């Protein structure tokens, strides 16, 4: 379907190309106008994506295409494939990835965050310890409110590695406030090495833990992963390969 002159004027206005709008009668029939609008839209989309990727702070990650699905003893690949469709974002639902250290939780979370960025959503990726320390360091109510907005506004917030450290009750209250502000308004992904029954160990003596979990799991996809450490597997394989290479280079191997 060919764009009409009205479509072109609307596009120029949306793109802020005021010089062309001011010269509308001279350019309205120009054969290059469609192409110029397309170029400008593509460039702005590219720059927008770059800005959002920088702001999201996802970091480097292994794409799911390279994920070793045979390594985990337990993982619901079909559920993860469904999450990649990003329906949980439009449903404003949460995702909780539970499993031991180095089982792929963060890799999956980073891939979902990247897909959300490519789909045009705002994303923030943050380690649980970094977010809670950031909030706890605020010295005024106004500064704390600004920080809460930082974590409540994105369409997707990824809180990584919750459970590796213990926190006092104030940190539990801060996390509860973040989750509450996002509750039913925006999607949150949490990766944790602790099942919910052990969150009392993460926030000992905190009275908000039960309510925090209740808010988080309502309308949530909870995926449990069971696997030995993949980093330990890679380190073992790397050490074995180096030992084999050294053996091939040894004088005894060369003279035999």
FIKOLZA-1660 file (N, C-alpha, C; in steps of 0.1 Angstrom, whole numbers, plus 5000, padded with zeros to 4 digits):
% residues 256
   i   px   py   pz ch aa at
   1 5009 4988 5000  A  X  N
   1 5000 5000 5000  A  X CA
   1 5009 5012 5000  A  X  C
   2 5007 5021 4990  A  X  N
   2 5015 5033 4989  A  X CA
   2 5010 5044 4999  A  X  C
   3 5020 5051 5005  A  X  N
   3 5017 5061 5015  A  X CA
   3 5011 5073 5007  A  X  C
   4 5001 5080 5013  A  X  N
   4 4995 5091 5007  A  X CA
   4 5003 5104 5011  A  X  C
   5 5000 5115 5005  A  X  N
   5 5007 5128 5009  A  X CA
   5 5004 5131 5024  A  X  C
   6 4992 5128 5029  A  X  N
   6 4989 5130 5043  A  X CA
   6 4998 5121 5052  A  X  C
   7 5000 5108 5048  A  X  N
   7 5009 5099 5055  A  X CA
   7 5023 5105 5055  A  X  C
   8 5028 5111 5044  A  X  N
   8 5041 5116 5044  A  X CA
   8 5042 5128 5053  A  X  C
   9 5032 5137 5053  A  X  N
   9 5033 5149 5062  A  X CA
   9 5033 5144 5077  A  X  C
  10 5025 5134 5080  A  X  N
  10 5025 5129 5094  A  X CA
  10 5038 5124 5097  A  X  C
  11 5045 5116 5088  A  X  N
  11 5058 5110 5091  A  X CA
  11 5068 5121 5093  A  X  C
  12 5068 5132 5085  A  X  N
  12 5078 5143 5086  A  X CA
  12 5076 5150 5099  A  X  C
  13 5063 5151 5103  A  X  N
  13 5061 5158 5116  A  X CA
  13 5066 5149 5128  A  X  C
  14 5063 5136 5127  A  X  N
  14 5068 5127 5138  A  X CA
  14 5083 5127 5138  A  X  C
  15 5090 5128 5127  A  X  N
  15 5104 5127 5127  A  X CA
  15 5111 5141 5129  A  X  C
  16 5102 5151 5130  A  X  N
  16 5108 5165 5133  A  X CA
  16 5115 5171 5121  A  X  C
  17 5112 5167 5109  A  X  N
  17 5118 5172 5097  A  X CA
  17 5111 5185 5093  A  X  C
  18 5113 5195 5101  A  X  N
  18 5105 5208 5099  A  X CA
  18 5109 5215 5086  A  X  C
  19 5121 5214 5082  A  X  N
  19 5125 5221 5069  A  X CA
  19 5118 5215 5057  A  X  C
  20 5116 5202 5057  A  X  N
  20 5108 5196 5046  A  X CA
  20 5093 5200 5047  A  X  C
  21 5088 5200 5059  A  X  N
  21 5074 5204 5061  A  X CA
  21 5072 5219 5056  A  X  C
  22 5082 5227 5059  A  X  N
  22 5081 5241 5055  A  X CA
  22 5081 5243 5040  A  X  C
  23 5087 5233 5033  A  X  N
  23 5088 5234 5019  A  X CA
  23 5080 5223 5013  A  X  C
  24 5068 5220 5019  A  X  N
  24 5060 5209 5015  A  X CA
  24 5056 5209 5001  A  X  C
  25 5052 5220 4996  A  X  N
  25 5047 5221 4982  A  X CA
  25 5057 5218 4972  A  X  C
  26 5070 5221 4975  A  X  N
  26 5081 5218 4966  A  X CA
  26 5085 5203 4967  A  X  C
  27 5083 5196 4978  A  X  N
  27 5089 5183 4980  A  X CA
  27 5078 5172 4980  A  X  C
  28 5065 5176 4980  A  X  N
  28 5055 5166 4982  A  X CA
  28 5055 5155 4971  A  X  C
  29 5059 5159 4959  A  X  N
  29 5059 5149 4948  A  X CA
  29 5073 5144 4945  A  X  C
  30 5082 5147 4953  A  X  N
  30 5096 5142 4950  A  X CA
  30 5097 5127 4951  A  X  C
  31 5104 5121 4941  A  X  N
  31 5104 5106 4941  A  X CA
  31 5113 5100 4952  A  X  C
  32 5121 5109 4958  A  X  N
  32 5130 5104 4969  A  X CA
  32 5124 5105 4983  A  X  C
  33 5112 5111 4984  A  X  N
  33 5106 5113 4997  A  X CA
  33 5104 5100 5005  A  X  C
  34 5098 5090 4999  A  X  N
  34 5096 5077 5006  A  X CA
  34 5109 5072 5011  A  X  C
  35 5120 5072 5003  A  X  N
  35 5132 5066 5007  A  X CA
  35 5139 5074 5018  A  X  C
  36 5138 5087 5017  A  X  N
  36 5143 5096 5028  A  X CA
  36 5137 5093 5041  A  X  C
  37 5123 5092 5041  A  X  N
  37 5116 5089 5054  A  X CA
  37 5120 5075 5059  A  X  C
  38 5122 5065 5050  A  X  N
  38 5126 5052 5055  A  X CA
  38 5139 5052 5061  A  X  C
  39 5149 5059 5054  A  X  N
  39 5163 5060 5060  A  X CA
  39 5162 5067 5073  A  X  C
  40 5155 5078 5075  A  X  N
  40 5155 5085 5087  A  X CA
  40 5149 5076 5099  A  X  C
  41 5138 5069 5095  A  X  N
  41 5132 5060 5106  A  X CA
  41 5141 5049 5110  A  X  C
  42 5148 5043 5100  A  X  N
  42 5157 5032 5103  A  X CA
  42 5169 5037 5112  A  X  C
  43 5174 5049 5109  A  X  N
  43 5185 5054 5117  A  X CA
  43 5181 5058 5131  A  X  C
  44 5169 5063 5132  A  X  N
  44 5165 5067 5146  A  X CA
  44 5162 5054 5154  A  X  C
  45 5156 5044 5147  A  X  N
  45 5154 5031 5154  A  X CA
  45 5167 5025 5159  A  X  C
  46 5178 5026 5150  A  X  N
  46 5191 5020 5154  A  X CA
  46 5197 5028 5165  A  X  C
  47 5196 5041 5165  A  X  N
  47 5202 5049 5176  A  X CA
  47 5194 5047 5189  A  X  C
  48 5181 5045 5188  A  X  N
  48 5172 5043 5200  A  X CA
  48 5176 5029 5206  A  X  C
  49 5178 5019 5198  A  X  N
  49 5182 5006 5203  A  X CA
  49 5196 5007 5210  A  X  C
  50 5205 5014 5203  A  X  N
  50 5218 5015 5210  A  X CA
  50 5217 5022 5223  A  X  C
  51 5210 5032 5224  A  X  N
  51 5208 5040 5237  A  X CA
  51 5202 5030 5247  A  X  C
  52 5192 5023 5243  A  X  N
  52 5185 5014 5253  A  X CA
  52 5193 5003 5257  A  X  C
  53 5202 4998 5248  A  X  N
  53 5211 4987 5252  A  X CA
  53 5221 4992 5262  A  X  C
  54 5226 5004 5260  A  X  N
  54 5236 5010 5269  A  X CA
  54 5229 5012 5283  A  X  C
  55 5217 5017 5283  A  X  N
  55 5210 5020 5295  A  X CA
  55 5207 5007 5303  A  X  C
  56 5204 4997 5295  A  X  N
  56 5199 4984 5302  A  X CA
  56 5211 4977 5309  A  X  C
  57 5223 4979 5305  A  X  N
  57 5235 4973 5311  A  X CA
  57 5234 4958 5313  A  X  C
  58 5230 4951 5302  A  X  N
  58 5229 4937 5302  A  X CA
  58 5242 4930 5302  A  X  C
  59 5252 4936 5296  A  X  N
  59 5266 4930 5296  A  X CA
  59 5266 4919 5285  A  X  C
  60 5278 4913 5284  A  X  N
  60 5280 4902 5273  A  X CA
  60 5273 4890 5278  A  X  C
  61 5268 4882 5268  A  X  N
  61 5262 4869 5272  A  X CA
  61 5262 4859 5260  A  X  C
  62 5260 4847 5263  A  X  N
  62 5260 4836 5253  A  X CA
  62 5245 4835 5248  A  X  C
  63 5244 4836 5235  A  X  N
  63 5230 4835 5229  A  X CA
  63 5224 4821 5232  A  X  C
  64 5211 4821 5233  A  X  N
  64 5204 4808 5235  A  X CA
  64 5207 4798 5224  A  X  C
  65 5210 4803 5212  A  X  N
  65 5213 4793 5201  A  X CA
  65 5226 4785 5205  A  X  C
  66 5234 4790 5214  A  X  N
  66 5246 4783 5218  A  X CA
  66 5245 4776 5231  A  X  C
  67 5233 4777 5237  A  X  N
  67 5231 4771 5251  A  X CA
  67 5231 4756 5250  A  X  C
  68 5238 4750 5259  A  X  N
  68 5239 4735 5259  A  X CA
  68 5227 4730 5267  A  X  C
  69 5216 4727 5260  A  X  N
  69 5204 4722 5267  A  X CA
  69 5206 4708 5272  A  X  C
  70 5216 4701 5268  A  X  N
  70 5218 4687 5274  A  X CA
  70 5225 4687 5287  A  X  C
  71 5231 4699 5291  A  X  N
  71 5238 4699 5304  A  X CA
  71 5229 4698 5316  A  X  C
  72 5219 4707 5317  A  X  N
  72 5211 4706 5329  A  X CA
  72 5204 4693 5331  A  X  C
  73 5203 4689 5344  A  X  N
  73 5195 4676 5347  A  X CA
  73 5180 4679 5345  A  X  C
  74 5177 4692 5348  A  X  N
  74 5162 4695 5347  A  X CA
  74 5161 4709 5342  A  X  C
  75 5154 4711 5331  A  X  N
  75 5151 4724 5325  A  X CA
  75 5139 4723 5316  A  X  C
  76 5130 4733 5317  A  X  N
  76 5118 4733 5308  A  X CA
  76 5121 4741 5296  A  X  C
  77 5127 4735 5286  A  X  N
  77 5130 4743 5274  A  X CA
  77 5118 4749 5267  A  X  C
  78 5107 4741 5267  A  X  N
  78 5095 4746 5260  A  X CA
  78 5090 4759 5267  A  X  C
  79 5091 4759 5280  A  X  N
  79 5086 4771 5288  A  X CA
  79 5095 4783 5284  A  X  C
  80 5108 4781 5283  A  X  N
  80 5117 4792 5280  A  X CA
  80 5115 4797 5266  A  X  C
  81 5112 4787 5257  A  X  N
  81 5109 4791 5243  A  X CA
  81 5096 4800 5243  A  X  C
  82 5087 4797 5251  A  X  N
  82 5075 4805 5252  A  X CA
  82 5078 4819 5257  A  X  C
  83 5087 4820 5267  A  X  N
  83 5090 4833 5273  A  X CA
  83 5097 4841 5262  A  X  C
  84 5104 4835 5253  A  X  N
  84 5111 4843 5242  A  X CA
  84 5101 4850 5233  A  X  C
  85 5088 4846 5234  A  X  N
  85 5078 4853 5226  A  X CA
  85 5074 4866 5233  A  X  C
  86 5078 4868 5245  A  X  N
  86 5076 4880 5253  A  X CA
  86 5062 4883 5257  A  X  C
  87 5053 4873 5257  A  X  N
  87 5040 4875 5261  A  X CA
  87 5039 4880 5276  A  X  C
  88 5048 4875 5284  A  X  N
  88 5048 4879 5298  A  X CA
  88 5050 4894 5300  A  X  C
  89 5056 4901 5290  A  X  N
  89 5057 4915 5291  A  X CA
  89 5044 4922 5289  A  X  C
  90 5037 4918 5279  A  X  N
  90 5023 4924 5277  A  X CA
  90 5014 4921 5288  A  X  C
  91 5016 4909 5294  A  X  N
  91 5007 4905 5305  A  X CA
  91 5011 4911 5318  A  X  C
  92 5023 4918 5318  A  X  N
  92 5029 4924 5330  A  X CA
  92 5031 4913 5341  A  X  C
  93 5035 4901 5337  A  X  N
  93 5038 4890 5346  A  X CA
  93 5052 4889 5349  A  X  C
  94 5055 4882 5360  A  X  N
  94 5069 4880 5364  A  X CA
  94 5075 4867 5360  A  X  C
  95 5088 4866 5360  A  X  N
  95 5095 4853 5358  A  X CA
  95 5105 4851 5369  A  X  C
  96 5105 4839 5375  A  X  N
  96 5115 4836 5385  A  X CA
  96 5122 4824 5381  A  X  C
  97 5136 4825 5379  A  X  N
  97 5144 4814 5375  A  X CA
  97 5152 4810 5388  A  X  C
  98 5149 4797 5392  A  X  N
  98 5155 4792 5404  A  X CA
  98 5164 4781 5401  A  X  C
  99 5176 4781 5407  A  X  N
  99 5186 4770 5404  A  X CA
  99 5199 4773 5411  A  X  C
 100 5208 4763 5411  A  X  N
 100 5221 4765 5418  A  X CA
 100 5230 4774 5410  A  X  C
 101 5242 4777 5415  A  X  N
 101 5251 4785 5409  A  X CA
 101 5256 4780 5395  A  X  C
 102 5257 4788 5385  A  X  N
 102 5262 4785 5372  A  X CA
 102 5254 4774 5365  A  X  C
 103 5241 4775 5365  A  X  N
 103 5232 4766 5358  A  X CA
 103 5226 4772 5346  A  X  C
 104 5228 4785 5343  A  X  N
 104 5223 4791 5331  A  X CA
 104 5212 4801 5334  A  X  C
 105 5209 4804 5346  A  X  N
 105 5198 4814 5350  A  X CA
 105 5201 4828 5344  A  X  C
 106 5213 4833 5346  A  X  N
 106 5216 4846 5342  A  X CA
 106 5217 4847 5326  A  X  C
 107 5222 4836 5320  A  X  N
 107 5222 4836 5305  A  X CA
 107 5208 4837 5300  A  X  C
 108 5199 4829 5305  A  X  N
 108 5185 4830 5300  A  X CA
 108 5179 4844 5303  A  X  C
 109 5182 4849 5315  A  X  N
 109 5176 4862 5318  A  X CA
 109 5182 4873 5308  A  X  C
 110 5195 4872 5305  A  X  N
 110 5201 4882 5296  A  X CA
 110 5195 4881 5282  A  X  C
 111 5193 4869 5278  A  X  N
 111 5187 4867 5264  A  X CA
 111 5173 4873 5264  A  X  C
 112 5165 4870 5274  A  X  N
 112 5151 4876 5274  A  X CA
 112 5152 4891 5275  A  X  C
 113 5161 4897 5282  A  X  N
 113 5162 4911 5283  A  X CA
 113 5166 4917 5269  A  X  C
 114 5175 4910 5262  A  X  N
 114 5179 4915 5249  A  X CA
 114 5168 4914 5239  A  X  C
 115 5160 4903 5239  A  X  N
 115 5149 4902 5230  A  X CA
 115 5139 4913 5233  A  X  C
 116 5137 4917 5246  A  X  N
 116 5128 4927 5249  A  X CA
 116 5133 4941 5244  A  X  C
 117 5146 4943 5244  A  X  N
 117 5151 4955 5238  A  X CA
 117 5149 4956 5223  A  X  C
 118 5151 4944 5217  A  X  N
 118 5149 4944 5202  A  X CA
 118 5135 4946 5198  A  X  C
 119 5126 4943 5208  A  X  N
 119 5111 4945 5205  A  X CA
 119 5107 4959 5208  A  X  C
 120 5116 4967 5213  A  X  N
 120 5113 4981 5216  A  X CA
 120 5110 4985 5230  A  X  C
 121 5111 4975 5239  A  X  N
 121 5108 4978 5253  A  X CA
 121 5120 4984 5261  A  X  C
 122 5117 4991 5271  A  X  N
 122 5128 4996 5280  A  X CA
 122 5131 4985 5290  A  X  C
 123 5144 4984 5293  A  X  N
 123 5149 4973 5301  A  X CA
 123 5160 4978 5311  A  X  C
 124 5160 4973 5323  A  X  N
 124 5172 4975 5332  A  X CA
 124 5176 4962 5338  A  X  C
 125 5189 4959 5337  A  X  N
 125 5194 4946 5342  A  X CA
 125 5203 4950 5354  A  X  C
 126 5201 4944 5366  A  X  N
 126 5209 4948 5377  A  X CA
 126 5211 4936 5387  A  X  C
 127 5223 4935 5393  A  X  N
 127 5225 4925 5403  A  X CA
 127 5217 4929 5415  A  X  C
 128 5211 4920 5422  A  X  N
 128 5203 4923 5434  A  X CA
 128 5212 4931 5444  A  X  C
 129 5224 4927 5447  A  X  N
 129 5232 4934 5456  A  X CA
 129 5235 4948 5452  A  X  C
 130 5237 4951 5439  A  X  N
 130 5240 4964 5434  A  X CA
 130 5227 4973 5436  A  X  C
 131 5215 4968 5433  A  X  N
 131 5203 4975 5434  A  X CA
 131 5200 4979 5448  A  X  C
 132 5201 4969 5457  A  X  N
 132 5198 4972 5471  A  X CA
 132 5208 4981 5478  A  X  C
 133 5221 4980 5474  A  X  N
 133 5231 4989 5479  A  X CA
 133 5228 5003 5474  A  X  C
 134 5225 5004 5462  A  X  N
 134 5222 5017 5456  A  X CA
 134 5210 5024 5463  A  X  C
 135 5200 5016 5466  A  X  N
 135 5188 5022 5473  A  X CA
 135 5191 5025 5487  A  X  C
 136 5199 5017 5494  A  X  N
 136 5202 5019 5508  A  X CA
 136 5212 5031 5510  A  X  C
 137 5219 5034 5499  A  X  N
 137 5229 5045 5501  A  X CA
 137 5223 5059 5500  A  X  C
 138 5210 5060 5496  A  X  N
 138 5204 5073 5494  A  X CA
 138 5202 5080 5508  A  X  C
 139 5206 5092 5508  A  X  N
 139 5207 5100 5520  A  X CA
 139 5195 5109 5523  A  X  C
 140 5186 5109 5513  A  X  N
 140 5174 5118 5515  A  X CA
 140 5162 5111 5509  A  X  C
 141 5150 5115 5513  A  X  N
 141 5138 5109 5508  A  X CA
 141 5137 5112 5493  A  X  C
 142 5141 5124 5489  A  X  N
 142 5140 5128 5474  A  X CA
 142 5149 5119 5466  A  X  C
 143 5161 5116 5471  A  X  N
 143 5171 5108 5464  A  X CA
 143 5166 5094 5463  A  X  C
 144 5160 5089 5474  A  X  N
 144 5155 5075 5474  A  X CA
 144 5143 5074 5464  A  X  C
 145 5135 5084 5463  A  X  N
 145 5123 5084 5454  A  X CA
 145 5129 5083 5439  A  X  C
 146 5139 5091 5437  A  X  N
 146 5145 5091 5423  A  X CA
 146 5150 5077 5420  A  X  C
 147 5156 5070 5429  A  X  N
 147 5162 5057 5427  A  X CA
 147 5150 5047 5425  A  X  C
 148 5140 5048 5433  A  X  N
 148 5128 5039 5431  A  X CA
 148 5123 5041 5417  A  X  C
 149 5122 5053 5412  A  X  N
 149 5117 5055 5398  A  X CA
 149 5126 5048 5388  A  X  C
 150 5139 5048 5391  A  X  N
 150 5149 5042 5382  A  X CA
 150 5145 5027 5380  A  X  C
 151 5141 5021 5391  A  X  N
 151 5139 5006 5390  A  X CA
 151 5124 5003 5387  A  X  C
 152 5115 5012 5389  A  X  N
 152 5101 5009 5387  A  X CA
 152 5096 5013 5373  A  X  C
 153 5103 5022 5366  A  X  N
 153 5098 5026 5353  A  X CA
 153 5100 5016 5341  A  X  C
 154 5111 5009 5340  A  X  N
 154 5113 5001 5328  A  X CA
 154 5102 4991 5326  A  X  C
 155 5099 4988 5313  A  X  N
 155 5089 4977 5310  A  X CA
 155 5094 4964 5316  A  X  C
 156 5107 4962 5316  A  X  N
 156 5113 4949 5322  A  X CA
 156 5124 4952 5331  A  X  C
 157 5124 4948 5343  A  X  N
 157 5135 4949 5353  A  X CA
 157 5140 4934 5355  A  X  C
 158 5153 4932 5354  A  X  N
 158 5159 4919 5357  A  X CA
 158 5167 4921 5370  A  X  C
 159 5163 4914 5380  A  X  N
 159 5171 4914 5393  A  X CA
 159 5179 4901 5393  A  X  C
 160 5192 4902 5392  A  X  N
 160 5200 4890 5391  A  X CA
 160 5207 4886 5404  A  X  C
 161 5208 4873 5406  A  X  N
 161 5216 4867 5417  A  X CA
 161 5210 4871 5431  A  X  C
 162 5197 4870 5433  A  X  N
 162 5192 4873 5446  A  X CA
 162 5193 4860 5454  A  X  C
 163 5199 4861 5466  A  X  N
 163 5201 4849 5474  A  X CA
 163 5215 4845 5477  A  X  C
 164 5224 4851 5470  A  X  N
 164 5239 4848 5472  A  X CA
 164 5244 4855 5484  A  X  C
 165 5238 4866 5489  A  X  N
 165 5242 4873 5501  A  X CA
 165 5230 4875 5510  A  X  C
 166 5232 4877 5523  A  X  N
 166 5222 4879 5532  A  X CA
 166 5221 4894 5535  A  X  C
 167 5209 4899 5538  A  X  N
 167 5206 4913 5540  A  X CA
 167 5198 4915 5553  A  X  C
 168 5199 4927 5558  A  X  N
 168 5190 4930 5570  A  X CA
 168 5176 4934 5566  A  X  C
 169 5168 4937 5575  A  X  N
 169 5154 4939 5573  A  X CA
 169 5151 4951 5564  A  X  C
 170 5160 4962 5565  A  X  N
 170 5158 4973 5557  A  X CA
 170 5159 4970 5542  A  X  C
 171 5169 4962 5538  A  X  N
 171 5170 4958 5524  A  X CA
 171 5158 4950 5519  A  X  C
 172 5152 4942 5528  A  X  N
 172 5140 4935 5524  A  X CA
 172 5129 4945 5522  A  X  C
 173 5128 4955 5530  A  X  N
 173 5118 4965 5528  A  X CA
 173 5120 4973 5515  A  X  C
 174 5132 4975 5511  A  X  N
 174 5135 4982 5498  A  X CA
 174 5132 4974 5486  A  X  C
 175 5135 4961 5487  A  X  N
 175 5131 4952 5476  A  X CA
 175 5116 4951 5475  A  X  C
 176 5109 4950 5487  A  X  N
 176 5095 4949 5487  A  X CA
 176 5089 4961 5480  A  X  C
 177 5095 4973 5483  A  X  N
 177 5089 4985 5477  A  X CA
 177 5091 4985 5461  A  X  C
 178 5102 4980 5456  A  X  N
 178 5104 4979 5442  A  X CA
 178 5094 4970 5436  A  X  C
 179 5093 4958 5442  A  X  N
 179 5083 4948 5437  A  X CA
 179 5069 4953 5437  A  X  C
 180 5066 4960 5448  A  X  N
 180 5052 4965 5449  A  X CA
 180 5049 4976 5439  A  X  C
 181 5059 4985 5436  A  X  N
 181 5057 4995 5426  A  X CA
 181 5055 4989 5412  A  X  C
 182 5061 4978 5410  A  X  N
 182 5060 4972 5397  A  X CA
 182 5048 4962 5396  A  X  C
 183 5042 4958 5407  A  X  N
 183 5032 4948 5408  A  X CA
 183 5020 4951 5399  A  X  C
 184 5018 4942 5390  A  X  N
 184 5007 4943 5380  A  X CA
 184 5008 4955 5370  A  X  C
 185 5020 4962 5371  A  X  N
 185 5022 4973 5362  A  X CA
 185 5033 4971 5351  A  X  C
 186 5043 4962 5355  A  X  N
 186 5054 4960 5346  A  X CA
 186 5060 4946 5350  A  X  C
 187 5067 4940 5341  A  X  N
 187 5073 4926 5343  A  X CA
 187 5086 4927 5350  A  X  C
 188 5089 4917 5358  A  X  N
 188 5101 4916 5365  A  X CA
 188 5106 4902 5364  A  X  C
 189 5119 4900 5361  A  X  N
 189 5126 4887 5361  A  X CA
 189 5135 4887 5373  A  X  C
 190 5135 4876 5381  A  X  N
 190 5144 4874 5392  A  X CA
 190 5151 4861 5390  A  X  C
 191 5164 4861 5392  A  X  N
 191 5172 4849 5392  A  X CA
 191 5177 4847 5406  A  X  C
 192 5175 4835 5411  A  X  N
 192 5179 4832 5425  A  X CA
 192 5184 4818 5427  A  X  C
 193 5193 4816 5436  A  X  N
 193 5197 4802 5439  A  X CA
 193 5190 4796 5451  A  X  C
 194 5180 4804 5457  A  X  N
 194 5173 4799 5468  A  X CA
 194 5158 4797 5465  A  X  C
 195 5153 4785 5468  A  X  N
 195 5138 4783 5467  A  X CA
 195 5131 4793 5477  A  X  C
 196 5119 4796 5475  A  X  N
 196 5112 4806 5483  A  X CA
 196 5112 4802 5498  A  X  C
 197 5112 4790 5501  A  X  N
 197 5112 4785 5515  A  X CA
 197 5124 4790 5522  A  X  C
 198 5135 4793 5515  A  X  N
 198 5147 4797 5521  A  X CA
 198 5150 4812 5520  A  X  C
 199 5140 4820 5515  A  X  N
 199 5142 4834 5515  A  X CA
 199 5143 4841 5528  A  X  C
 200 5138 4834 5539  A  X  N
 200 5140 4839 5552  A  X CA
 200 5155 4839 5556  A  X  C
 201 5163 4831 5550  A  X  N
 201 5178 4831 5552  A  X CA
 201 5184 4843 5545  A  X  C
 202 5178 4847 5534  A  X  N
 202 5184 4859 5527  A  X CA
 202 5181 4871 5534  A  X  C
 203 5168 4872 5540  A  X  N
 203 5164 4884 5548  A  X CA
 203 5160 4880 5562  A  X  C
 204 5169 4876 5570  A  X  N
 204 5166 4871 5583  A  X CA
 204 5159 4882 5591  A  X  C
 205 5149 4878 5599  A  X  N
 205 5141 4887 5608  A  X CA
 205 5133 4898 5600  A  X  C
 206 5132 4897 5587  A  X  N
 206 5124 4907 5579  A  X CA
 206 5110 4902 5579  A  X  C
 207 5101 4911 5583  A  X  N
 207 5086 4908 5584  A  X CA
 207 5079 4908 5570  A  X  C
 208 5086 4914 5560  A  X  N
 208 5080 4916 5547  A  X CA
 208 5082 4904 5537  A  X  C
 209 5090 4894 5542  A  X  N
 209 5094 4883 5532  A  X CA
 209 5082 4876 5526  A  X  C
 210 5072 4872 5535  A  X  N
 210 5061 4865 5530  A  X CA
 210 5053 4873 5520  A  X  C
 211 5050 4885 5523  A  X  N
 211 5043 4894 5514  A  X CA
 211 5051 4897 5501  A  X  C
 212 5064 4898 5503  A  X  N
 212 5073 4900 5491  A  X CA
 212 5071 4889 5481  A  X  C
 213 5073 4877 5486  A  X  N
 213 5071 4865 5478  A  X CA
 213 5057 4864 5472  A  X  C
 214 5047 4867 5480  A  X  N
 214 5033 4867 5475  A  X CA
 214 5031 4876 5463  A  X  C
 215 5037 4888 5464  A  X  N
 215 5035 4898 5453  A  X CA
 215 5043 4893 5441  A  X  C
 216 5055 4888 5443  A  X  N
 216 5064 4884 5432  A  X CA
 216 5058 4872 5424  A  X  C
 217 5052 4862 5431  A  X  N
 217 5048 4850 5424  A  X CA
 217 5034 4851 5418  A  X  C
 218 5027 4861 5422  A  X  N
 218 5013 4863 5416  A  X CA
 218 5015 4866 5401  A  X  C
 219 5008 4859 5393  A  X  N
 219 5010 4860 5378  A  X CA
 219 5024 4858 5374  A  X  C
 220 5031 4848 5380  A  X  N
 220 5045 4846 5376  A  X CA
 220 5047 4832 5370  A  X  C
 221 5057 4831 5361  A  X  N
 221 5062 4819 5356  A  X CA
 221 5074 4815 5364  A  X  C
 222 5074 4804 5372  A  X  N
 222 5085 4800 5380  A  X CA
 222 5091 4787 5374  A  X  C
 223 5104 4789 5370  A  X  N
 223 5111 4778 5363  A  X CA
 223 5123 4774 5372  A  X  C
 224 5123 4761 5375  A  X  N
 224 5134 4755 5383  A  X CA
 224 5143 4748 5374  A  X  C
 225 5156 4751 5376  A  X  N
 225 5167 4745 5368  A  X CA
 225 5176 4737 5378  A  X  C
 226 5179 4725 5374  A  X  N
 226 5188 4717 5382  A  X CA
 226 5200 4713 5373  A  X  C
 227 5212 4717 5377  A  X  N
 227 5224 4714 5369  A  X CA
 227 5236 4715 5378  A  X  C
 228 5247 4708 5375  A  X  N
 228 5260 4710 5381  A  X CA
 228 5265 4723 5375  A  X  C
 229 5275 4729 5381  A  X  N
 229 5281 4741 5376  A  X CA
 229 5287 4740 5362  A  X  C
 230 5281 4748 5353  A  X  N
 230 5286 4748 5339  A  X CA
 230 5300 4754 5338  A  X  C
 231 5303 4764 5347  A  X  N
 231 5316 4770 5347  A  X CA
 231 5327 4760 5351  A  X  C
 232 5323 4752 5361  A  X  N
 232 5332 4741 5366  A  X CA
 232 5334 4731 5355  A  X  C
 233 5324 4728 5348  A  X  N
 233 5325 4718 5336  A  X CA
 233 5335 4724 5326  A  X  C
 234 5333 4737 5322  A  X  N
 234 5342 4743 5312  A  X CA
 234 5356 4743 5317  A  X  C
 235 5358 4746 5330  A  X  N
 235 5371 4747 5336  A  X CA
 235 5378 4733 5336  A  X  C
 236 5370 4723 5339  A  X  N
 236 5376 4709 5339  A  X CA
 236 5380 4705 5324  A  X  C
 237 5371 4708 5315  A  X  N
 237 5374 4705 5301  A  X CA
 237 5386 4713 5296  A  X  C
 238 5387 4725 5300  A  X  N
 238 5399 4733 5296  A  X CA
 238 5412 4728 5302  A  X  C
 239 5411 4724 5314  A  X  N
 239 5423 4719 5321  A  X CA
 239 5428 4706 5314  A  X  C
 240 5418 4697 5311  A  X  N
 240 5421 4684 5304  A  X CA
 240 5427 4687 5290  A  X  C
 241 5422 4697 5283  A  X  N
 241 5427 4700 5270  A  X CA
 241 5441 4705 5271  A  X  C
 242 5444 4713 5281  A  X  N
 242 5458 4718 5282  A  X CA
 242 5467 4707 5286  A  X  C
 243 5463 4698 5295  A  X  N
 243 5472 4687 5299  A  X CA
 243 5475 4678 5287  A  X  C
 244 5465 4676 5279  A  X  N
 244 5467 4668 5267  A  X CA
 244 5477 4674 5257  A  X  C
 245 5475 4688 5256  A  X  N
 245 5485 4695 5247  A  X CA
 245 5499 4695 5252  A  X  C
 246 5500 4696 5265  A  X  N
 246 5514 4696 5271  A  X CA
 246 5520 4682 5270  A  X  C
 247 5512 4672 5271  A  X  N
 247 5517 4658 5269  A  X CA
 247 5522 4656 5255  A  X  C
 248 5515 4662 5245  A  X  N
 248 5519 4660 5231  A  X CA
 248 5532 4667 5228  A  X  C
 249 5534 4678 5236  A  X  N
 249 5547 4686 5234  A  X CA
 249 5559 4681 5242  A  X  C
 250 5556 4672 5251  A  X  N
 250 5567 4668 5260  A  X CA
 250 5578 4660 5252  A  X  C
 251 5590 4660 5256  A  X  N
 251 5601 4653 5249  A  X CA
 251 5599 4638 5248  A  X  C
 252 5593 4632 5259  A  X  N
 252 5590 4618 5258  A  X CA
 252 5580 4614 5247  A  X  C
 253 5570 4623 5245  A  X  N
 253 5560 4620 5235  A  X CA
 253 5566 4622 5221  A  X  C
 254 5576 4631 5219  A  X  N
 254 5582 4634 5206  A  X CA
 254 5592 4623 5202  A  X  C
 255 5599 4616 5212  A  X  N
 255 5608 4606 5209  A  X CA
 255 5603 4592 5208  A  X  C
 256 5590 4590 5213  A  X  N
 256 5584 4577 5213  A  X CA
 256 5579 4573 5200  A  X  C
% end
